[in-house]
Amino acid sequence: MNKPKVSIGLPVYNGEKYVARAIESVLGQSFPDFELIISDNASTDATQEICRAYAGRDPRIRYYRTEQNLGAAPNFNRVFELAHGDYFQWLASDDMLAPEFLSRCVPVLDNDPTTVLCFCWARYIDEHDQPFSTCELDLRIDDPLPRTRFHEILLGWHNSFYVFGLIRVAALKKTKLILPHTHGDTILIARLSLLGRFQQISEHLFLSRHHAAQSNEIYKAEVPCGLDTEAYASWYDTQGMSRPKYPNWRILSEFNQTLDGVQVSLIDRTICRAYIARFGLRHVHCLLWDLGGLPRRLVIVVSARFLNKNYGANQRPA
């Protein structure tokens, strides 16, 4: 097969319930010049049989299977490492794309070399593909100033949907990809925001499925951060190779490192550092929780002060 214009990476683990619909949504794209890379993370259900059947019928599909479950982050990164296209997109095995997604996004990247990512508005669907809500993100992600784009990703509410946009491969190669812990996807798109502009198509062409088996539903916890970060880290990285001892401090450190090696002005860099400090203050209750002992007992006081200021009543954990 000739080198495709677009590579779509579909990481999956025990996805028999929805993976066929995700694959069908890719095969139904009006833009045909793509490859679909499926990485099966040692599924124990019928995922393997379903994916092999599709790969046997369409040469644009390549199916791979790991011998053991590596965790979500390594599997997401694996499909990118296997990609051949100029542009890349992740697709979760329970989400879908409208037929026009690629045909709308590809020309944007073709026509503007300063744009590193193109995304569409999202439509929420339930377990039966029925739409029940929409998400129209209104962020200054196309601003020419890196500091403005960085602010929007770091401190704005965006549901981290941008990680499922169509991304320029050359830009993705300048990142650490998806890190194996909470906010790993947001750290990636924060880095990308420093490398170039994002563009958004004002059409609901990304279909995000909501159901009880999603990771952010499974790992909800009655702690200040809203998630069981240790359990969530195990989902991201089952081998524990990169699991941080202090996950929220690691997140703060990684946001600082997104500025490493990026060609931005001194004023942009300084302002971005200030935004990271503001992010730390916003999540100081999580940082204290990491430390345990006396600081953990102070969390109640700190949380009351910071959480009640409505830093986005509609925010969800990334």
C-alpha positions in Angstrom: 0.0 0.0 0.0 1.2 3.5 -0.8 1.9 6.0 2.0 -1.4 7.3 3.2 -2.2 10.9 3.9 -3.8 10.1 7.2 -3.2 7.5 9.9 -5.9 6.8 12.4 -4.8 4.9 15.5 -7.4 2.8 17.3 -6.1 1.4 20.6 -8.5 -1.1 22.2 -8.9 -3.4 25.2 -12.0 -5.6 25.6 -13.9 -3.4 23.2 -16.3 -6.0 21.7 -19.3 -3.9 22.5 -18.4 -0.8 20.4 -15.3 -1.4 18.4 -17.1 -2.5 15.2 -19.0 0.7 15.2 -15.8 2.7 15.6 -14.2 0.8 12.7 -17.3 1.3 10.5 -17.2 5.0 11.2 -13.6 5.2 9.9 -14.4 3.0 6.8 -17.3 5.3 6.1 -15.2 8.5 5.7 -15.7 10.4 2.5 -11.9 11.1 2.5 -10.5 7.7 1.4 -6.7 8.2 1.7 -6.1 6.8 5.2 -4.8 3.8 7.1 -6.4 2.4 10.2 -4.0 1.0 12.8 -5.6 -1.2 15.5 -3.6 -2.2 18.6 -5.4 -4.8 20.7 -4.0 -4.6 24.3 -4.4 -8.4 25.0 -8.2 -8.3 25.0 -9.9 -11.3 26.5 -13.3 -10.9 24.8 -14.2 -11.1 21.1 -12.3 -8.0 20.2 -9.6 -9.9 18.3 -12.1 -11.8 16.2 -14.0 -8.7 15.3 -10.8 -6.7 14.3 -9.2 -9.5 12.4 -12.4 -9.9 10.3 -12.3 -6.2 9.3 -8.6 -6.3 8.6 -9.1 -9.3 6.3 -11.7 -7.4 4.3 -10.0 -4.0 3.9 -6.2 -3.6 3.1 -6.2 -0.1 4.7 -6.6 -1.8 8.2 -3.6 -3.1 10.0 -4.3 -5.2 13.2 -1.7 -5.7 16.0 -2.1 -7.5 19.3 0.1 -7.3 22.4 0.9 -10.4 24.4 0.0 -8.7 27.7 -2.0 -5.6 28.7 0.5 -2.7 28.6 -1.9 -0.1 29.9 -3.8 2.6 28.1 -1.0 5.1 27.5 1.5 2.7 26.0 -1.2 1.3 23.7 -2.3 4.8 22.6 1.4 5.7 21.9 2.0 2.4 20.1 -0.5 3.1 17.3 1.3 6.4 16.6 4.6 4.7 16.4 3.2 2.3 13.8 1.7 5.2 11.7 2.9 6.1 8.2 0.8 9.1 7.3 1.5 12.9 7.3 -1.4 13.5 9.7 -2.5 11.4 12.6 -5.6 10.9 14.7 -6.4 8.8 17.8 -9.9 7.3 17.9 -11.1 5.6 21.1 -12.7 2.3 20.5 -16.1 3.5 21.8 -16.2 6.8 19.9 -17.1 7.4 16.3 -16.5 9.9 13.5 -19.1 11.4 11.2 -18.4 10.6 7.5 -17.2 14.1 6.8 -14.7 14.4 9.6 -11.5 13.8 7.6 -12.7 15.7 4.5 -13.3 18.8 6.6 -10.0 18.6 8.6 -7.4 17.5 6.1 -7.7 20.7 3.9 -7.2 22.9 7.0 -3.8 21.3 7.7 -2.9 21.2 4.0 -3.6 24.9 3.5 -2.0 26.3 6.7 1.4 25.1 7.8 1.1 27.1 11.0 -1.8 24.9 12.2 -0.8 21.7 14.0 -4.2 20.3 14.9 -7.7 20.5 13.5 -10.8 19.3 15.4 -14.6 19.5 15.1 -17.3 20.1 17.6 -18.5 17.1 19.5 -21.8 15.3 19.8 -22.4 13.1 22.9 -24.1 9.8 22.2 -25.3 7.0 24.5 -24.7 3.2 24.4 -27.2 2.9 21.5 -25.6 5.7 19.4 -28.4 8.1 20.3 -27.3 11.7 20.6 -28.2 13.5 23.9 -26.1 16.6 24.0 -23.4 18.6 22.2 -20.1 20.3 23.0 -19.1 23.5 21.2 -15.7 24.5 22.5 -15.0 28.2 22.4 -11.3 28.7 23.1 -8.7 31.0 21.6 -6.8 28.1 20.2 -6.2 29.7 16.9 -4.5 32.8 18.4 -1.1 33.6 16.9 0.4 34.0 20.4 1.6 30.8 22.0 0.9 32.1 25.5 -2.7 32.6 24.6 -3.2 29.1 23.3 -1.3 27.7 26.2 -3.6 29.6 28.7 -6.7 28.2 27.0 -5.5 24.6 27.2 -4.1 24.8 30.7 -6.8 26.9 32.4 -9.8 26.7 30.2 -12.4 24.0 30.1 -12.2 21.8 27.1 -12.7 18.1 28.1 -9.4 17.2 26.5 -11.3 16.4 23.2 -8.5 18.0 21.2 -6.3 14.9 21.7 -8.7 13.2 19.3 -8.2 15.9 16.6 -6.3 15.5 13.4 -2.7 16.3 14.2 0.4 17.0 12.1 2.8 14.1 12.6 5.9 16.4 12.5 4.5 18.2 15.6 3.6 15.0 17.5 7.2 13.8 17.1 8.3 16.8 19.2 6.2 15.7 22.2 6.3 12.9 24.8 3.0 11.7 23.4 0.5 10.6 26.1 2.0 10.3 29.5 1.0 7.4 31.7 -1.0 9.3 34.4 -3.9 11.7 34.9 -3.8 14.8 32.7 -1.4 12.9 30.3 -3.6 13.9 27.4 -3.8 17.6 28.5 -0.1 17.8 28.9 0.3 16.6 25.3 -2.1 19.1 23.9 -0.5 21.9 26.0 2.8 21.1 24.3 1.1 21.1 20.9 -0.4 24.5 21.6 3.1 25.9 22.0 4.2 24.4 18.7 1.4 25.8 16.5 -2.2 26.9 16.1 -5.3 24.8 16.5 -8.3 25.2 14.1 -11.8 24.1 14.8 -14.6 23.1 12.4 -18.0 24.4 13.6 -19.8 21.1 12.8 -20.6 18.2 15.2 -18.5 15.6 13.5 -16.9 13.9 16.5 -19.2 11.5 18.3 -18.2 11.0 21.9 -19.8 8.0 23.7 -20.7 8.2 27.3 -21.3 5.0 29.3 -20.6 3.6 32.8 -17.5 1.6 31.8 -15.4 4.7 30.9 -12.2 5.2 32.8 -13.2 8.6 34.2 -16.4 7.0 35.6 -14.7 3.9 37.0 -12.0 5.8 38.9 -14.1 8.5 40.4 -13.3 8.9 44.1 -14.3 11.0 47.1 -11.0 12.8 47.3 -10.1 16.4 46.5 -9.0 15.7 43.0 -12.1 13.7 42.1 -10.2 10.7 40.9 -8.3 7.8 42.5 -5.0 8.9 40.9 -3.2 5.7 42.0 -5.8 3.4 40.5 -6.0 5.6 37.4 -2.2 5.4 37.0 -2.5 1.6 37.0 -5.0 1.9 34.1 -2.7 4.1 32.2 0.4 2.0 32.8 -0.2 -1.6 34.0 3.5 -2.3 34.2 4.1 0.6 36.5 7.2 1.7 34.6 6.5 5.4 34.8 4.1 5.6 37.7 4.9 8.7 39.8 5.0 8.6 43.6 3.5 12.0 43.8 1.2 12.1 40.8 -0.1 15.7 41.1 3.4 17.1 41.6 4.5 15.1 38.5 1.7 16.7 36.5 2.9 20.2 37.5 6.4 19.3 36.6 5.4 17.9 33.2 3.5 21.1 32.4 6.7 23.0 33.1 8.6 20.7 30.8 6.2 21.4 27.9 8.2 24.6 27.4 11.5 22.8 27.0 13.0 23.2 23.5 10.1 25.3 22.2 11.0 28.4 20.2 8.9 31.0 21.9 9.8 34.6 23.0 11.0 35.3 26.5 7.8 37.1 27.4 5.7 34.1 26.1 7.8 31.8 28.2 7.6 33.9 31.3 3.8 34.3 31.0 3.4 30.6 30.4 5.4 29.9 33.6 3.0 32.2 35.5 0.0 30.2 34.1 1.6 27.0 35.3 1.9 28.6 38.8 -1.7 29.6 38.6 -2.6 26.0 37.7 -0.7 24.8 40.7 -2.6 27.2 43.0 -5.9 26.0 41.5 -4.9 22.4 42.4 -3.1 23.1 45.6 -5.5 20.8 47.5 -4.4 17.9 45.2 -0.7 18.8 45.8 -1.2 18.7 49.5 -3.1 15.5 49.3 -0.1 13.9 47.6 2.1 14.7 50.6 0.0 12.9 53.2 0.2 13.4 56.9 -0.4 16.9 58.2 -0.7 18.5 54.8 -3.5 16.0 54.0 -5.4 17.2 57.1 -5.1 20.8 55.8 -6.8 19.7 52.5 -10.2 20.3 54.0 -9.4 24.0 54.7 -7.7 24.6 51.4 -10.4 22.8 49.4 -13.0 24.9 51.0 -11.2 28.1 49.9 -10.3 27.1 46.4 -13.1 24.8 45.3 -15.9 27.1 46.3 -14.6 29.8 44.0 -16.2 28.1 41.1 -13.1 27.5 39.0 -15.5 26.2 36.4 -18.5 24.6 38.0 -18.9 22.5 34.8 -15.3 21.3 34.8 -14.5 17.6 34.7 -11.2 16.0 35.5 -9.1 15.4 32.5 
